[in-house]
Amino acid sequence: MSTDVTAKTPAPAPAGKGGSAGGDGLLQLMLDGMRRNMRQYGMLFALGLIVVLFAVWTDGDLLLPRNVSNLVLQNSYILILAIGMMLVIIAGHIDLSVGSLTAFIGSMAAVFMVKHDLPWPLALVLCLAMGAVAGAVQGFFIAYGGIPSFIVTLAGMLIFRGLTEIFLEGQTLGPFPEGLQKVANGFLPEVGPETNYHNLTLLLGLALIAFVVFQEVRDRRRQQEFALEVLPAKLFALKLVALVAAVLTVTLLLASYKGAPIVLLVLGVLLVGFGYVMRNAIIGRHIYAIGGNLPAAKLSGVKDKKVTFLVFLNMGMLAALAGLVFAARFNAASPKAGLNFELEAIAASFIGGASMSGGVGTVLGAIIGGLVLGVLNNGMNLVGIGTDWQQVIKGLVLLAAVGFDVWNKRKVGS
């Protein structure tokens, strides 16, 4: 007669479902939860450590309200590109043309507004449409022509760079209308009574905190309803506190200077919109599917060619938006604009959690990766590190991020 020994062993309480545990057990649950979610939160922790490091190194100059505001303005166009690039990489492709496309759209904006005196809202719409068409043409060759994205976008990089030189005739062209300049350099207007802070920025910050808490709690409840694994309750509460503290700190810093930059609202809309699409919309699930396992996605009925086409169309439109923001920020279109922007966007995506094999990554991760690079650039400039060593350090950070991804995959596989 056999004895079922395992039946006599009490099962541990499931994480995140109210099970009781001693101090050591709770600590172990928290550590296990952090290990399981290291890919998702690793770069967020790294960003926090980099901020603390440079805040100490620069005697607090990094976190001065003026510098935080400049940090947003200086990296806005890279963050816009990183959002689109993350979707491209999730789908299992790459886009090397975005830097040249931003320069080309900036040059066309200058031709429309400076040479032909078109109203800037009309020129903005035309430029976004041109970016969408450029992305659609590349997407057509990739999706329906079967040409690898590396080759198509490499050709696009050369074509758009050459067209930029042709339209600008090798010269810088500007200035842009004041309305467009405000999109890239302007701040929200002051409203309400006089205080020591920017009232509208405070209100937006509080609204964002409420939205973040609501979203996190709702997502946790949904995961529990479907019996999915969730963070332990105390670790989840710690996560909420950290998120609220981070948003509140940034809000107070921005509100104590000139308020939130207008381009930050643009980034917020893109983050929320694309985040929702990738989490909840059918097209978002299909992007993950074709990047994760293309043959299985085809067998499941996913129209992979259409999805790929739309991903590159979207990338073209976001590259156009980044080109407009960049040109408006510097108040001129230059033939040398956009150099290495594609590398910055790709690096931000991989640092933010994208995988070379596709099928993995989040829009928030792209923003975090872009901020890691932005804080590194800003911090190293403040402490006087030369551009030569800055390139070396950023290369090592990218290598470490991808190396961590490979190590994590091997550990999970074993």
C-alpha positions in Angstrom: 0.0 0.0 0.0 1.4 3.4 -1.0 1.1 6.4 1.2 0.4 9.8 -0.3 3.0 11.9 1.5 2.3 15.1 -0.5 -1.3 15.2 0.6 -0.1 15.7 4.2 2.1 18.7 3.3 0.3 22.0 3.7 0.2 24.0 0.5 1.7 27.5 0.6 -0.7 30.4 0.4 -0.9 31.7 -3.2 0.8 35.1 -3.7 -1.4 38.1 -3.9 -4.6 36.3 -2.7 -4.6 37.1 0.9 -2.6 34.1 2.1 -0.9 34.5 5.5 2.8 34.0 5.9 5.4 34.7 8.4 8.0 37.5 8.1 10.5 35.2 6.3 7.7 33.8 4.0 6.5 37.3 3.1 10.0 38.4 2.3 10.5 35.4 0.1 7.2 36.1 -1.7 8.3 39.6 -2.3 11.7 38.5 -3.6 10.0 35.9 -5.8 7.7 38.5 -7.2 10.5 40.9 -8.0 12.4 38.1 -9.7 9.4 37.2 -11.9 8.9 40.8 -12.8 12.6 41.8 -13.1 12.2 42.2 -16.9 9.3 44.6 -16.4 10.7 46.6 -13.5 14.5 46.2 -13.9 14.9 49.3 -16.1 12.6 51.3 -13.8 14.9 50.5 -10.9 17.9 51.3 -13.0 16.4 54.7 -14.0 15.9 55.5 -10.3 19.5 54.5 -9.5 20.8 56.7 -12.4 18.8 59.6 -11.2 20.0 59.3 -7.6 23.6 58.8 -8.8 23.7 62.0 -10.9 21.6 63.9 -8.4 24.4 63.3 -5.8 27.2 63.7 -8.3 25.9 67.1 -9.5 25.0 68.3 -6.0 21.3 68.3 -6.9 21.6 70.2 -10.2 20.1 67.3 -12.1 16.8 67.7 -10.2 16.5 71.5 -10.4 13.1 72.4 -11.8 14.6 74.1 -14.8 16.8 71.1 -15.6 13.9 68.7 -15.3 11.9 70.8 -17.7 14.8 71.0 -20.2 15.2 67.2 -19.9 11.7 66.7 -21.2 12.1 69.2 -24.0 15.5 67.8 -25.1 14.4 64.2 -25.3 10.8 64.6 -26.6 11.5 63.7 -30.2 13.5 60.7 -29.2 10.7 59.5 -27.0 8.2 59.9 -29.8 10.4 57.8 -32.1 11.0 55.2 -29.4 7.2 54.6 -29.1 7.0 53.8 -32.8 10.2 51.8 -32.8 9.0 49.7 -30.0 6.0 48.6 -32.0 8.3 47.9 -35.0 10.6 45.7 -32.9 7.7 43.9 -31.2 6.5 43.0 -34.7 9.9 41.5 -35.4 11.3 44.2 -37.7 13.7 47.2 -37.5 13.5 50.7 -39.0 16.8 52.4 -39.9 15.1 55.3 -41.8 13.5 57.3 -39.0 16.4 59.6 -38.4 16.5 60.6 -42.1 12.7 60.8 -42.3 12.6 63.2 -39.4 15.1 65.5 -41.2 13.1 65.2 -44.5 9.8 66.1 -42.8 11.5 69.0 -41.0 12.8 70.3 -44.4 9.4 70.0 -46.0 7.9 71.9 -43.1 10.4 74.7 -43.6 9.6 74.7 -47.4 5.9 74.9 -46.7 6.0 77.5 -43.9 9.0 79.6 -44.7 9.2 79.6 -48.5 5.5 79.3 -49.3 4.0 80.9 -46.2 1.4 78.1 -45.6 -0.4 78.4 -42.2 1.4 76.2 -39.7 -1.6 74.0 -38.8 -2.1 73.1 -42.5 1.6 72.5 -43.0 1.6 70.3 -39.9 -1.2 68.1 -41.3 0.5 67.9 -44.7 3.8 66.8 -43.0 2.1 64.1 -40.9 0.4 62.8 -44.0 3.8 62.8 -45.9 5.3 60.8 -43.0 2.4 58.3 -43.1 2.8 57.9 -46.9 6.6 57.4 -46.5 6.0 54.7 -43.8 3.3 53.1 -45.9 5.6 52.8 -49.0 8.3 51.1 -46.9 5.7 48.9 -45.2 4.3 47.9 -48.6 7.7 46.7 -49.8 8.3 44.8 -46.5 4.9 43.3 -46.0 3.7 42.6 -49.6 7.1 42.6 -51.4 8.8 40.3 -49.0 11.9 42.4 -48.8 13.6 42.4 -45.3 12.9 45.5 -43.3 16.6 46.1 -42.7 17.2 46.5 -46.5 14.1 48.6 -47.2 14.6 51.0 -44.3 18.4 51.2 -45.1 17.4 52.3 -48.6 14.9 54.7 -47.1 17.6 56.2 -44.8 19.7 57.0 -47.9 16.7 58.3 -50.0 15.3 60.6 -47.3 18.7 62.0 -46.4 19.3 62.8 -50.0 15.9 64.4 -50.5 16.6 66.6 -47.4 19.8 67.9 -49.0 17.9 68.5 -52.3 15.0 70.5 -50.8 17.1 72.5 -48.4 19.9 73.0 -51.1 22.4 72.2 -48.4 21.4 75.2 -46.2 19.6 75.8 -43.0 16.1 77.2 -43.4 14.0 79.1 -40.8 12.6 80.5 -38.7 9.2 78.8 -38.1 6.0 80.4 -37.0 5.5 81.1 -33.3 2.6 78.8 -33.1 4.6 75.7 -34.1 7.5 76.8 -31.9 5.2 76.7 -28.9 4.4 73.1 -29.6 8.0 72.1 -29.0 9.1 74.8 -26.6 6.0 76.2 -25.0 4.4 75.6 -21.6 0.8 75.3 -20.4 -0.8 78.7 -19.6 -1.1 79.8 -16.0 -4.7 79.7 -14.6 -6.3 80.3 -11.2 -5.0 82.4 -8.3 -1.3 83.2 -7.8 0.6 80.5 -5.9 4.1 79.3 -5.7 3.3 76.6 -8.2 1.8 76.3 -11.6 -1.9 75.4 -10.8 -2.8 73.7 -14.1 0.3 71.4 -13.8 -0.7 70.5 -10.3 -4.2 69.6 -11.3 -2.9 67.5 -14.2 -0.5 65.7 -11.9 -3.2 64.8 -9.4 -5.4 63.6 -12.2 -2.5 61.4 -13.5 -1.9 60.0 -10.0 -5.6 59.1 -9.7 -5.5 57.5 -13.2 -2.4 55.5 -12.5 -3.8 54.1 -9.2 -7.1 53.2 -10.8 -5.4 51.5 -13.8 -3.1 49.5 -11.6 -5.9 48.3 -9.2 -8.2 47.5 -12.1 -5.4 45.5 -13.9 -4.7 43.6 -10.7 -8.4 42.7 -10.2 -8.7 41.5 -13.8 -5.6 39.3 -13.4 -7.1 37.8 -10.2 -10.4 37.2 -11.9 -8.7 35.1 -14.6 -6.5 33.3 -12.0 -3.4 34.9 -13.3 -0.3 35.5 -11.2 -0.1 38.8 -9.5 2.3 40.6 -7.2 2.0 40.0 -3.4 -0.3 42.5 -1.8 2.4 44.3 0.1 4.7 44.4 -2.9 1.8 45.8 -5.0 1.2 48.5 -2.3 4.9 49.3 -2.4 4.7 49.6 -6.2 1.8 52.0 -5.9 3.6 54.2 -3.4 6.7 54.3 -5.6 4.6 55.3 -8.7 2.6 58.0 -6.8 5.8 59.4 -5.3 7.6 59.5 -8.7 4.6 61.2 -10.4 4.2 63.7 -7.5 7.9 64.6 -7.5 8.0 65.3 -11.2 4.7 67.3 -11.0 6.0 69.5 -8.2 9.3 70.0 -10.0 7.6 71.1 -13.2 5.0 73.2 -11.4 7.7 75.1 -9.5 9.2 76.3 -12.8 7.0 77.2 -15.8 4.6 74.3 -15.6 4.3 71.3 -17.8 5.7 71.6 -21.4 3.1 71.3 -24.1 5.1 68.5 -25.8 4.8 66.5 -22.5 1.1 66.4 -23.0 1.6 65.2 -26.5 3.8 62.4 -25.1 1.2 61.6 -22.5 -1.5 61.2 -25.1 0.8 58.9 -27.2 1.7 56.9 -24.2 -1.9 56.3 -23.0 -3.2 55.8 -26.5 -0.6 53.3 -27.7 -0.5 51.6 -24.3 -4.2 51.0 -24.6 -3.9 49.7 -28.1 -1.1 47.3 -27.3 -2.8 46.0 -24.2 -6.5 45.9 -25.2 -7.0 46.3 -28.9 -7.0 43.4 -31.4 -4.3 45.1 -33.6 -2.0 45.2 -30.5 -2.4 41.5 -29.8 -1.8 40.8 -33.5 1.5 42.8 -33.4 2.7 40.7 -30.4 1.5 37.5 -32.2 3.4 38.1 -35.4 6.5 39.1 -33.6 6.4 36.2 -31.1 5.5 33.4 -33.5 4.7 34.3 -37.1 3.7 30.8 -38.3 1.4 30.3 -35.4 -0.1 33.8 -35.9 -0.8 32.9 -39.6 -2.5 29.7 -38.6 -4.6 31.6 -36.1 -5.9 33.9 -38.9 -3.8 36.9 -38.2 -3.4 39.0 -41.3 0.4 39.5 -40.8 1.0 41.5 -44.0 -1.7 44.1 -43.1 -0.4 44.4 -39.5 3.2 44.9 -40.7 2.0 47.5 -43.2 0.2 49.4 -40.5 3.1 49.2 -38.1 5.4 50.9 -40.6 2.7 53.4 -41.6 2.4 54.4 -37.9 6.2 54.6 -37.6 6.3 57.0 -40.5 3.7 59.2 -38.9 5.5 59.3 -35.6 8.8 60.0 -37.3 7.1 63.0 -39.0 5.8 64.2 -35.7 9.3 63.9 -34.2 10.7 65.8 -37.2 8.2 68.7 -36.6 9.0 68.8 -32.9 12.8 68.8 -33.5 12.7 71.4 -36.2 10.3 73.7 -34.2 12.5 73.3 -31.1 15.6 74.6 -32.9 13.5 77.0 -35.0 15.2 75.8 -38.3 15.4 72.9 -40.6 18.9 71.6 -41.2 20.4 69.0 -43.7 22.2 67.4 -40.8 19.1 67.0 -38.5 18.2 63.6 -37.3 21.7 62.1 -37.3 21.8 58.9 -35.3 18.1 59.4 -34.1 17.4 55.9 -35.4 20.1 54.5 -33.2 18.9 56.4 -30.2 15.3 55.1 -30.7 16.5 51.5 -31.2 18.7 51.7 -28.1 15.8 53.2 -26.1 13.5 50.3 -27.1 16.0 47.6 -26.2 17.0 49.2 -22.9 13.3 49.5 -22.2 12.7 45.7 -22.5 12.3 44.9 -26.2 13.6 41.6 -27.5 15.6 41.0 -30.6 13.4 38.1 -31.5 10.3 40.2 -31.3 7.0 39.7 -29.5 8.2 41.3 -26.2 8.1 44.9 -25.1 5.8 47.7 -23.9 5.2 51.3 -24.8 6.0 52.4 -21.2 9.2 50.4 -21.5 10.2 52.5 -24.6 9.6 55.7 -22.6 11.7 54.4 -19.7 14.5 53.4 -22.0 14.4 56.8 -23.6 14.5 58.5 -20.2 17.5 56.3 -19.2 19.4 57.6 -22.2 18.2 61.2 -21.6 19.2 61.2 -18.0 22.6 59.7 -18.9 23.2 62.4 -21.5 22.0 65.2 -19.2 23.9 64.0 -16.2 27.1 63.4 -18.0 26.9 66.9 -19.6 26.4 68.4 -16.1 29.5 66.7 -14.6 31.6 67.6 -17.7 32.1 64.1 -19.2 33.3 64.5 -22.9 31.1 63.3 -25.8 33.7 60.6 -26.6 33.3 58.9 -23.2 29.5 59.5 -23.3 29.3 57.3 -26.4 31.3 54.6 -24.7 29.1 54.7 -21.6 25.8 54.6 -23.5 27.2 51.7 -25.6 28.0 49.8 -22.4 24.5 50.5 -21.0 22.9 49.1 -24.1 25.1 46.0 -24.1 24.3 45.5 -20.4 20.6 45.8 -21.0 20.5 43.3 -23.9 22.9 41.0 -22.0 20.6 41.0 -19.1 17.7 40.1 -21.4 19.7 37.1 -22.8 20.7 36.0 -19.3 17.1 36.3 -18.1 15.8 34.2 -21.0 18.4 31.5 -20.4 17.6 31.4 -16.6 13.9 31.1 -17.3 14.5 28.4 -19.9 16.6 26.4 -17.5 
